[in-house]
Amino acid sequence: MTKNSPDRTASIFITSLCYLGWYPMRRIGLIFLFSLLAAPTLALAEPLVYEGDSGVGQGKHIVFLAGDHEYRSEESLPALARILAKRHGFKCTVLFSLDPKTGDILPGSSYMPGTEALETADLMVIFLRFQNFPTEQMQPIVDYLERGGPVVGMRTATHSFKIPGKSPFARFDTGYRGKEYEKGFGRQVLGETWAGHYGTNHKMCTRLDIVPAEKDHPILRGVEKPWAQSGGYWTEPMADSQVLAMAQPLSTMSPDAEPAEGKKPCPGVWVRSYTGKDGAVGRVFTTTNGASEDILDDDFRRMMVNACLWTIGLEAKITPDLDIAFVGPYQPVTFRFGGHRKGVKPAELSGWDSPILPDHASAQK
């Protein structure tokens, strides 16, 4: 509370009333004061919500979890959410890992208020990396998985959680060794855990070659030559996974480059299902790409929009010409550790026309 802040002025005024013996006002004043003091905390927990007026997604709720350290999920997920909301009518809630002191978006902070939104979610889009959330933030994720909710996993979601062995959520850890949930959330839900880089970021991009036998899958309608600027991960997804595209590392950052020497293709896009509690079954789509610059590619972005519709059970509504145009300015940075735009709060992304993400550093120059 600063010297001349409204909070301080209100506090002095209310205190004066109380000392003057205005008892009826005392209770009202204290309630008012406490509400003022609590306002910053409440603002931290306020989720970013986009909701369209019409489209195939009317009545469906998608919750996006953006919390990786490097690949700018805080850019790619709100951009996808806007498309799905504005163009197709979904209600889209976007949650970010935040600085608990300031409320600024802080990639990978292991603090993500608002996960209770998953209670009403029809789909969870997850792009986390090595998170260890407080119990009250992790439990809604667990509850969602136990009810077999559909999941779209992007890039580092294969290693979403790094949780100590003594935690009640230890089984979700990417390296969990228990046979009942071996290799944690990544392996048991998405179909693969962290297995290592396969293609050097910023030197090798990734061509995603559609598996010929899967060219008619609903997720691939209208998708021709998806390409990602991020390098690949080596994967060997679980045997029950249906591979839609193979990831081929390329020798340069051009989509027309030759395959990188010694790099054979490996699965880069697949679908499967997982079983939650009491036999509940959920559809899953996984891609090992998805960095903020990756969704600049029309085919990759179309595939992601299609995947959200498919996992939620709307495959009959997927057409080759679904609108995938960005909504509002999309200005992704080159992804790297520590390279996020600083000082941005989720509320600054409200509406359709605010930039994703605002560049405060340039504005101050």
C-alpha positions as CSV (number, residue, x, y, z in Angstrom):
1,M,0.0,0.0,0.0
2,T,1.7,3.2,-1.2
3,K,1.5,6.5,0.8
4,N,-1.2,8.1,-1.3
5,S,-2.9,4.9,-2.6
6,P,-6.7,4.6,-2.6
7,D,-6.3,1.6,-0.2
8,R,-4.5,3.7,2.3
9,T,-7.0,6.6,2.1
10,A,-9.9,4.2,2.6
11,S,-8.1,2.6,5.5
12,I,-7.6,6.0,7.3
13,F,-11.2,7.0,6.7
14,I,-12.6,3.7,8.0
15,T,-10.3,3.7,11.0
16,S,-11.4,7.3,11.9
17,L,-15.1,6.2,11.7
18,C,-14.4,3.3,14.0
19,Y,-12.6,5.5,16.6
20,L,-15.5,7.9,16.5
21,G,-17.7,5.1,17.7
22,W,-19.7,4.7,14.5
23,Y,-20.3,1.1,15.2
24,P,-22.8,0.4,12.4
25,M,-20.2,1.7,10.0
26,R,-17.4,-0.2,11.5
27,R,-18.5,-3.6,10.2
28,I,-19.3,-2.2,6.8
29,G,-16.0,-0.4,6.6
30,L,-13.9,-3.4,7.6
31,I,-15.6,-5.5,5.0
32,F,-14.9,-2.8,2.4
33,L,-11.3,-2.5,3.5
34,F,-10.6,-6.2,3.5
35,S,-12.1,-6.5,0.0
36,L,-9.7,-3.7,-1.2
37,L,-6.7,-5.5,0.3
38,A,-7.8,-8.8,-1.2
39,A,-8.3,-7.4,-4.7
40,P,-4.7,-8.1,-5.9
41,T,-4.9,-11.7,-4.7
42,L,-8.3,-12.2,-6.4
43,A,-7.0,-10.7,-9.6
44,L,-4.2,-13.3,-9.7
45,A,-6.7,-16.1,-9.8
46,E,-8.9,-14.5,-12.5
47,P,-8.6,-16.7,-15.6
48,L,-8.4,-15.5,-19.2
49,V,-11.6,-16.6,-21.0
50,Y,-12.6,-16.3,-24.7
51,E,-16.1,-17.2,-25.8
52,G,-17.5,-17.1,-29.3
53,D,-21.0,-16.4,-30.3
54,S,-21.6,-19.3,-32.8
55,G,-20.0,-22.3,-34.4
56,V,-19.6,-26.1,-34.0
57,G,-18.1,-25.6,-30.5
58,Q,-21.1,-23.9,-28.9
59,G,-21.7,-25.4,-25.4
60,K,-18.2,-27.0,-25.2
61,H,-15.5,-25.8,-22.8
62,I,-11.8,-26.1,-23.5
63,V,-9.2,-25.4,-20.8
64,F,-5.6,-24.6,-21.9
65,L,-2.7,-25.1,-19.5
66,A,0.3,-23.0,-20.6
67,G,3.4,-23.5,-18.4
68,D,6.6,-24.6,-20.1
69,H,10.0,-22.8,-19.8
70,E,11.2,-22.6,-23.3
71,Y,8.8,-23.0,-26.2
72,R,6.4,-20.1,-25.4
73,S,3.3,-22.0,-24.6
74,E,2.0,-18.7,-23.2
75,E,1.9,-17.5,-26.8
76,S,0.7,-20.6,-28.8
77,L,-2.1,-21.6,-26.5
78,P,-4.0,-18.3,-26.2
79,A,-3.6,-17.9,-30.0
80,L,-5.2,-21.3,-30.5
81,A,-7.8,-20.5,-27.9
82,R,-8.9,-17.4,-29.7
83,I,-9.2,-19.2,-33.0
84,L,-11.4,-22.0,-31.4
85,A,-13.5,-19.4,-29.6
86,K,-14.0,-16.7,-32.2
87,R,-14.0,-18.9,-35.3
88,H,-15.8,-21.9,-33.9
89,G,-17.8,-20.9,-30.9
90,F,-16.0,-22.7,-28.0
91,K,-15.6,-21.3,-24.6
92,C,-11.9,-21.3,-24.0
93,T,-10.2,-20.8,-20.6
94,V,-6.5,-20.1,-20.7
95,L,-4.4,-20.6,-17.6
96,F,-0.8,-19.6,-17.2
97,S,2.0,-20.3,-14.8
98,L,2.4,-17.0,-12.9
99,D,4.7,-15.1,-10.6
100,P,2.7,-15.5,-7.3
101,K,3.9,-12.1,-6.1
102,T,3.1,-10.0,-9.2
103,G,0.6,-11.9,-11.2
104,D,2.8,-11.7,-14.3
105,I,3.1,-14.6,-16.7
106,L,6.2,-16.5,-15.6
107,P,6.9,-19.6,-17.7
108,G,7.4,-22.7,-15.6
109,S,6.8,-21.2,-12.2
110,S,4.8,-24.2,-10.8
111,Y,2.1,-21.8,-9.8
112,M,-1.1,-21.9,-11.9
113,P,-4.2,-20.6,-10.2
114,G,-7.6,-21.4,-11.8
115,T,-7.2,-25.1,-12.5
116,E,-10.7,-25.7,-11.0
117,A,-11.9,-24.6,-14.4
118,L,-11.3,-28.2,-15.4
119,E,-14.4,-29.2,-13.4
120,T,-16.5,-28.1,-16.4
121,A,-14.0,-28.8,-19.2
122,D,-14.8,-30.9,-22.2
123,L,-11.1,-30.9,-23.3
124,M,-7.8,-30.1,-21.6
125,V,-5.0,-28.8,-23.9
126,I,-1.8,-29.2,-21.9
127,F,1.6,-27.7,-22.6
128,L,3.5,-27.9,-19.3
129,R,7.1,-28.8,-18.5
130,F,8.5,-30.2,-15.2
131,Q,5.7,-28.7,-13.0
132,N,5.1,-29.4,-9.3
133,F,1.9,-27.5,-8.5
134,P,0.5,-26.9,-5.1
135,T,-2.1,-29.5,-4.0
136,E,-5.1,-27.2,-4.7
137,Q,-3.9,-26.6,-8.3
138,M,-2.8,-30.2,-9.1
139,Q,-5.9,-31.9,-7.7
140,P,-8.3,-30.6,-10.4
141,I,-5.9,-31.9,-13.1
142,V,-6.0,-35.3,-11.4
143,D,-9.7,-35.3,-11.1
144,Y,-10.1,-34.4,-14.8
145,L,-7.8,-37.4,-15.7
146,E,-9.7,-39.7,-13.4
147,R,-12.9,-39.0,-15.2
148,G,-11.3,-39.8,-18.5
149,G,-11.4,-36.3,-20.0
150,P,-10.0,-35.8,-23.5
151,V,-6.5,-34.5,-23.7
152,V,-4.4,-32.7,-26.3
153,G,-0.7,-32.7,-25.4
154,M,1.9,-30.4,-27.0
155,R,5.7,-30.6,-27.1
156,T,7.0,-30.7,-23.5
157,A,3.7,-32.1,-22.2
158,T,5.4,-35.5,-22.5
159,H,7.3,-34.4,-19.4
160,S,4.7,-32.1,-17.8
161,F,5.5,-33.0,-14.2
162,K,8.5,-33.3,-12.0
163,I,7.1,-34.3,-8.6
164,P,9.0,-35.6,-5.5
165,G,8.5,-39.2,-4.5
166,K,6.8,-38.3,-1.2
167,S,4.1,-36.3,-2.9
168,P,0.6,-37.9,-3.2
169,F,0.9,-36.9,-6.9
170,A,4.3,-38.7,-7.4
171,R,3.0,-41.1,-10.0
172,F,2.5,-38.3,-12.5
173,D,6.3,-37.5,-12.5
174,T,8.0,-38.1,-15.8
175,G,10.4,-40.6,-14.3
176,Y,8.0,-42.5,-12.1
177,R,9.1,-46.1,-11.7
178,G,6.1,-47.8,-10.3
179,K,4.7,-50.4,-12.6
180,E,1.1,-49.3,-12.0
181,Y,1.8,-45.9,-13.7
182,E,5.3,-46.3,-15.2
183,K,6.9,-43.1,-16.5
184,G,4.1,-41.0,-15.3
185,F,1.5,-38.8,-17.0
186,G,3.5,-38.5,-20.3
187,R,3.7,-42.2,-20.9
188,Q,0.4,-43.3,-19.4
189,V,-1.8,-40.6,-20.9
190,L,0.0,-39.1,-23.9
191,G,1.7,-42.3,-24.9
192,E,5.3,-41.2,-24.4
193,T,7.5,-39.6,-21.8
194,W,10.7,-37.4,-22.2
195,A,13.1,-39.3,-24.3
196,G,15.6,-36.7,-25.5
197,H,16.0,-34.1,-28.3
198,Y,16.2,-35.3,-31.9
199,G,17.2,-32.4,-34.1
200,T,18.9,-29.2,-32.9
201,N,16.7,-26.3,-32.2
202,H,17.3,-23.2,-34.4
203,K,19.5,-25.3,-36.7
204,M,17.2,-28.1,-37.7
205,C,13.5,-27.7,-38.3
206,T,11.0,-30.6,-38.5
207,R,9.0,-31.9,-41.4
208,L,6.0,-33.9,-40.4
209,D,5.3,-36.6,-43.1
210,I,1.8,-37.8,-43.0
211,V,1.6,-41.6,-42.8
212,P,0.0,-42.7,-46.1
213,A,-2.5,-45.1,-44.4
214,E,-3.7,-42.2,-42.2
215,K,-4.2,-39.5,-44.8
216,D,-8.0,-39.7,-44.4
217,H,-8.0,-39.4,-40.6
218,P,-10.3,-36.5,-39.5
219,I,-7.4,-34.7,-37.9
220,L,-5.6,-34.5,-41.2
221,R,-8.5,-33.1,-43.3
222,G,-7.1,-30.2,-45.2
223,V,-3.6,-30.8,-43.9
224,E,-1.0,-31.3,-46.6
225,K,2.6,-30.6,-45.5
226,P,2.8,-29.7,-41.8
227,W,6.1,-28.2,-40.8
228,A,7.5,-27.0,-37.4
229,Q,10.4,-24.7,-36.7
230,S,11.2,-26.5,-33.5
231,G,13.5,-29.5,-33.5
232,G,12.2,-32.9,-32.8
233,Y,12.1,-35.3,-29.9
234,W,13.0,-39.0,-30.2
235,T,9.9,-41.0,-29.4
236,E,8.7,-44.6,-29.3
237,P,5.0,-44.2,-28.3
238,M,3.1,-47.0,-26.6
239,A,2.0,-49.8,-28.9
240,D,-1.6,-48.8,-28.8
241,S,-0.8,-45.4,-30.3
242,Q,-2.0,-44.6,-33.9
243,V,0.8,-42.6,-35.6
244,L,-0.5,-40.0,-38.0
245,A,2.7,-38.3,-39.0
246,M,6.5,-39.0,-38.8
247,A,8.9,-36.3,-37.6
248,Q,11.8,-35.9,-40.0
249,P,14.6,-33.6,-38.8
250,L,15.9,-31.4,-41.6
251,S,19.4,-30.2,-42.2
252,T,18.6,-26.5,-42.0
253,M,15.7,-24.2,-41.0
254,S,14.1,-24.4,-44.4
255,P,11.0,-26.6,-44.9
256,D,12.5,-27.6,-48.2
257,A,15.8,-28.7,-46.8
258,E,17.2,-32.2,-47.1
259,P,16.8,-34.6,-44.1
260,A,19.5,-34.2,-41.5
261,E,22.4,-36.6,-41.9
262,G,21.9,-39.7,-39.8
263,K,18.4,-38.7,-38.6
264,K,15.7,-41.2,-39.6
265,P,12.1,-40.3,-39.0
266,C,10.3,-41.1,-35.8
267,P,6.7,-40.6,-34.6
268,G,5.8,-36.9,-34.2
269,V,2.0,-37.0,-34.2
270,W,-0.2,-39.7,-32.8
271,V,-3.6,-40.5,-31.2
272,R,-4.6,-43.0,-28.6
273,S,-7.0,-43.4,-25.7
274,Y,-6.3,-43.8,-22.0
275,T,-8.4,-45.1,-19.1
276,G,-9.2,-43.1,-16.1
277,K,-10.9,-44.1,-12.9
278,D,-13.7,-46.7,-13.0
279,G,-13.1,-47.5,-16.7
280,A,-13.6,-43.9,-18.0
281,V,-11.9,-43.6,-21.4
282,G,-10.6,-40.4,-23.0
283,R,-9.3,-39.6,-26.4
284,V,-5.8,-38.3,-26.7
285,F,-3.8,-36.4,-29.4
286,T,-0.1,-35.8,-29.0
287,T,2.5,-33.8,-31.0
288,T,6.1,-33.4,-30.0
289,N,6.1,-29.9,-31.7
290,G,3.9,-26.9,-30.9
291,A,6.3,-24.1,-30.1
292,S,4.8,-20.6,-30.6
293,E,6.6,-20.2,-34.0
294,D,5.4,-23.7,-35.1
295,I,1.7,-22.5,-35.3
296,L,2.7,-19.9,-37.9
297,D,2.6,-22.8,-40.4
298,D,-1.0,-23.1,-41.7
299,D,-0.9,-26.9,-42.0
300,F,0.4,-27.3,-38.5
301,R,-2.1,-24.9,-37.1
302,R,-5.0,-26.6,-39.0
303,M,-3.9,-29.9,-37.6
304,M,-4.1,-28.5,-34.0
305,V,-7.6,-27.0,-34.6
306,N,-8.7,-30.3,-36.1
307,A,-7.2,-32.3,-33.2
308,C,-9.2,-30.3,-30.6
309,L,-12.4,-31.0,-32.5
310,W,-11.5,-34.7,-32.8
311,T,-10.6,-35.3,-29.2
312,I,-13.8,-33.7,-28.1
313,G,-15.9,-35.9,-30.3
314,L,-16.7,-33.5,-33.1
315,E,-14.9,-35.2,-36.0
316,A,-18.0,-35.1,-38.1
317,K,-17.7,-31.3,-38.1
318,I,-14.1,-31.2,-39.3
319,T,-13.9,-29.9,-42.9
320,P,-10.9,-29.2,-45.0
321,D,-11.6,-25.5,-45.1
322,L,-12.3,-24.8,-41.4
323,D,-11.3,-21.2,-40.6
324,I,-7.9,-21.2,-38.9
325,A,-7.0,-17.6,-39.3
326,F,-5.4,-15.9,-36.3
327,V,-7.6,-13.6,-34.2
328,G,-5.8,-10.3,-33.4
329,P,-2.1,-9.6,-33.7
330,Y,0.1,-12.7,-33.2
331,Q,3.8,-11.8,-32.7
332,P,5.7,-14.8,-31.3
333,V,9.3,-14.3,-30.1
334,T,12.0,-16.7,-31.1
335,F,11.7,-19.4,-28.4
336,R,14.4,-19.9,-25.9
337,F,14.9,-20.3,-22.1
338,G,14.3,-16.9,-20.4
339,G,13.1,-15.4,-23.7
340,H,9.5,-14.7,-22.7
341,R,8.0,-11.2,-22.9
342,K,8.3,-9.7,-19.4
343,G,5.8,-8.0,-17.2
344,V,2.7,-9.3,-19.0
345,K,-0.5,-10.2,-17.0
346,P,-3.1,-12.5,-18.4
347,A,-5.7,-9.7,-18.4
348,E,-3.7,-7.9,-21.0
349,L,-4.7,-10.6,-23.5
350,S,-8.4,-10.1,-23.0
351,G,-10.6,-9.4,-26.0
352,W,-10.0,-10.3,-29.6
353,D,-7.6,-7.5,-30.6
354,S,-4.9,-7.4,-27.9
355,P,-1.5,-8.6,-29.2
356,I,-0.2,-12.0,-28.2
357,L,1.9,-11.1,-26.3
358,P,2.3,-7.4,-25.7
359,D,5.9,-6.2,-26.0
360,H,6.4,-3.9,-23.0
361,A,10.2,-3.8,-23.4
362,S,10.0,-2.3,-26.9
363,A,7.3,0.1,-25.9
364,Q,9.6,1.6,-23.2
365,K,12.4,2.3,-25.6
